[in-house]
């Protein structure tokens, strides 16, 4: 199932645009600025989840269920799009251009809580390339 989130129509008037991303939220909100040719994530969360909204640039996103031996599914998201990563989903983000995005997590981003919920993995991006070329 495609993790892309369908955003509601924006509210537009003479002042500009208001785009609602999510109505209720009690976890963390972080802005992440990535340089080209780098990977982020390569992990999964035991309980946490996050929405990722791209402000500028694009993200190549890979995911699969924890423990699966299938080739990770690859998606491409651009500025103005949002996608969801649930718990127990192995995931990786690869950046081909400078990219800024907002991550809205279900839990706090304190180092202790974040690390306790996180399980690190080897590169899903590199695995995908090896298995599809």
N, C-alpha and C positions, 0 to 999 in steps of 0.2 A: 504494500500500500504506500503510495506517495506521501511523504511526510509534509508536503507543502500545505500551509494554512491559508485558506481563502479569507482574505481580509474584507471587512465590510466596506461599502462605498465610503469614500472620504467626504467630508463636509467642506464644500467650496463656496466661498463668497468673495467679495471684492478685496478682502484682506489676504486671501491665500487659501491654504488647505490645512485641515486638521484630519489626520489619519489615526483612527483608533486601532491600536494593536491588540490590546487585551483589556477587558473591563475590570477584572478583579485580580489582584496580585499581592502576595504577602512574602515573597522570597527576596532574591537579589536582582539587581539591575546593574549590568556592567557594560561599558563601551569598550570594544576591542578593536585595535588598529593593527592590521597585519601588513607586512611587507610582502612583495612577490616571492614566489618559489619556496614558500614555507608551509609546514603542516601544523595544525593544532588538533588537540583532542587525542585521538588514538587511545581511547579509553571507553569505559561505560560507567554508568552510575547505578548503584544498587537500588536506590529509592528515588533519587532526584530526577528531574526532567528540566528541559529548557526550551524556550522559543528563541529563535535567532532571526532578527530583522536586519536586513542589509540596507545600510544607508548609502554607501558608495562602493563600487567595485562589484565583485562576484565571488561566489564560493562553489567549489566542486566538493560535494558532500557524499560520503560513503557511509553505508550502514548495513547492519545485519543483526539478527538476534544473537544474544550471548550464547557461545558454545557451538554455533553453526559452523560448518565447514564449507558452506556455499561461498561463491565469489561475492564479495560485498556489492550491493546495489549502488550504482553511481547516479547522482543527480547534479544538476547545475542550476544555481539560483543567482539572480541578479538584483541590483538595487531596486528597492520597493517590494521585494518578496520576503516572505517569512516562512520558516519551516520549524517543525516540532521534533524534538528528540526525547523519547520516553525512557523510563528506567529499563535497565537490562537490554539496552540496544548498543552494540559496539558501534562507534562512530569516529569519523575523521573528517577534517576540513582541510582542503588544499586551496591555496591562493595563487592564481596566475597573475594577478595585478594588485596594486595597492587597494586594500579593502578596509572599510570601517563598518562594524555591525554592532548591534545591541543584543546582548544575551539576557533573557529574563528567566531566571532559575527559580525552581520551587522552594529551594532551601537557601540559607544564607551562604555567603561566600567567605565566611571566616575560614582561615587555613585548617583549623581542626575539623570542622564539620565537613568541609569540602574533601579533604584527604581521606576521612573515614568512609565516605560514601563512594570513593573513586577506585576503579581497578584499571591500571594502565595496561596497554597492549602494544604489540609491535605495529608497524605501519600498515594500515589498511590500504592506503594509497599505493604503496609499493607492491603489496600483495595483489591488488587489482591489476596493476600494470604487468606484473609477471604472469598472471594467470590468463590475461586476455591478449597478450602479444605473442 
